[in-house]
Amino acid sequence: MREVEWEHPDSVAMRTGQRLDLDVRYGSPESEPGPHPTANDISVFFVAYTDDGEAIGSGALRKLDDQHAEIKRMFVEPAHRGSGAASAILHRLEEFARERDWHRLVLETGHRQPDAARFSEREGFRPIPKFGFYVDSQHSLC
């Protein structure tokens, strides 16, 4: 696991892979409610690697206020799903948040991502009311 800059080639590759996955699920390149994350509003971006140095997954945090952040851009390449990479990424994001005394992490996923919703609940996240950009989104699960 490495922290990388937003424009690092592996960061770009992971975000592109996620975008392609979502395009297939939702049939549109514009399925994300609210503004897309950018280098200006992402506090940290992590990429998970195999022992051979292949980038296989990612996750980021968008700071919401002094004590809260939103998990963004969680993604694992399909060939590596079920390997534990997603859990490792999430745990590193949680560690990063604890190091900054951020007391709550939230996330949003869509109704066509039941695997992401199951993963989040398995990792201890619970459904909450829609927040921020997602309040009016009929397809968001928070």
N, C-alpha and C positions, 0 to 999 in steps of 0.2 A: 504494500500500500504506500502510495506516495502522494503528497500534496503537490499539485501542479497548477500552473497559471491557467486562466480561462482559455487563452489562445494557444496553449501547448497542443501540439499535434494529437497527442493521445486524448486530451480533453475534447478536442474538436471531433475526433473519431467516435468517441463514446456518445457524445451528444447527437451526432449524425445517426448513429445506430439506434438510439432511442427514438429519434424523430421518425425514422423509417418504420420502426416497430409500431409507433402510434398512428402513423399514416395508414398502415394496413388495418389496424384495429378500428379506426374511426372513419376511414375513407376520405380523409381530408388532411392537408398539411396545417390546418388552422384549428386544431381541436383543443388547444389550451386556453382556458379562460384567463383573462387578465394579461398583463405584459409579460413577455418572455424574460427570463433572467438574463442578465448581462454581466460583464466583468465589473461594472460599477455597483451592482447590488448583491453580488455573491461574495460572502465572507471567506469561503474556503471551497476548494474543489479537490476531491480525492479520486485517484484512479487505482484500481486493483490490478495486479499483474500476476501472471503465472511465474513459476520458478525460472522459466525460459525468457522472461521479459515481455511476454505478450500482454497487451492491455485487454482486460476482459470485463471490466465493470467500472462504474463511477457513482459518485454521490456528492452533493453539494449542500451548503447551508446558506440561506438568505436571512440575514438578521432582520427581525421585525421590530424589536425595541431592546431595551437594555437587559431583558431577562428571557426573551423568546426568539426562536428562529424557526424557519420553515425548511423542511427537507425538500430539496429539489434534485432533479436529474439523476434519480436512482435508476440504474440500468445495469443489467448483466447480459453479455452476449448469450444468445440462445444455447450455444454449444456448452456453455459453462453454468447454466442454471441448474440448481440443485447441488452445486459444489461447495456451498457455504460462503461464496464470494459476497452475496448480498448481505448476509449477516455480518460479515467482517467489515464491510463498508459502513453499514448502519452503526455498528459498535464504535468504529473510529469517529463517525460524526457525533455520536453521543459523548465520546471522550472529549472531543474538541469543544463541544458545548459546555461540558462540566468545567473544563479548564478556564472558561470565561465567565463562570457563574451564571450561565443561561439556565433557567430552571424548567423550561418547557420547550419541547420540540413538537411541531405540528406538521401535518402533511395533507396533501390533496391528491387524490387519484380519481380516475374516471370510471363510469359504470361499465365500460368495456375492458376493464383491467381487473377482473376478479382475482387473478393470481397475485397482483400487487396488494389488493385489499386483504387477502388471506395471509400473505407474508407479514403485513403490518400488524395484524391482529395477533398472529403467532409470536411476534416480537414484543408484544405488550402494549401496542397502541390500541386505543378504543375509539369508537365513533364519537365525534363531537359535532356541535352545530357548525354549519358552513361559516367560514370566516373570510375577511378581506375580499379579495378579488372573486371569490367563489360563492358569495352569498346568493347571487341571483342565477347561478349555474344549475340547471336542472339535472345535469349529468355528473356533477362533482360529488365525491364521497370524501369527507374530511375526518 
